[in-house]
Amino acid sequence: MQEGAENAIYYAPNRRILNVALGRTSGVKPKLGKQVESDSDKKWYEAELIIKTTKNNLTNDVKPLYKAANDM
């Protein structure tokens, strides 16, 4: 996670492969871990995020998700 951008968790420093995007008003705060090396002047940290939900918010069928993505 890049310092100052706590609403986004990336796969690796400076790679901009977004793994998690949190709404700024979500109230969810990732747990910061140790600082990791980066080839930029920005500070990057390991991050941990635990989110709980109910079964009703999950799906077994990803086809509608892919269709919605293709329609964008």
HELIX and SHEET records of a PDB file:
HELIX    1   1 LYS A   55  ASN A   57  5                                   3    
HELIX    2   2 LYS A   63  ASP A   71  1                                   9    
SHEET    1   A 2 ALA A   8  TYR A  10  0                                        
SHEET    2   A 2 LEU A  18  ALA A  21 -1                                        
SHEET    1   B 2 LYS A  31  VAL A  36  0                                        
SHEET    2   B 2 TRP A  44  GLU A  48 -1                                        
END                                                                             
